[in-house]
Amino acid sequence: MGQSLNYLYLEVCWLGYPLVHNAELCKNLGYYYSGFDVDAAAARLQEAVEIHDAQAPRYLKEQRRRIQPFLATDPKNIAAYESLIDRLFA
C-alpha cells in the first residue's frame, strides 16, 4: 500500500513539536515506528514524553535539517523541476 506524504508531519516537526508516526516517506523525522505495531508506537510515545522537553532545542535543529530535502528551495528539487519544465517545452 502506498503512502502519501502528509505535510502536517513536516509542519509539526519544523515547529519542534514531537511527532510519533509510522509514515515511511519521512521516517527520519520525529519519533518513527514501523508498520502498525501498537507496542512500538506506545514505546515511541513514552520516549517522546520522557525525553522530548530535555532535548527540544537539539530536536528542533535536527528536524529542520532533515526537512530540507522537502523544501522548494532545495537545490535538488529546483533542478528536478527545471528538468521537468525543460522536457515539457522540448
Summary of the structure (lengths in Angstrom):
residues: 90
radius of gyration: 16.1
end to end distance: 34.7
largest distance: 55.2
contacts: 205
relative contact order: 0.13
helix: 66%
strand: 4%
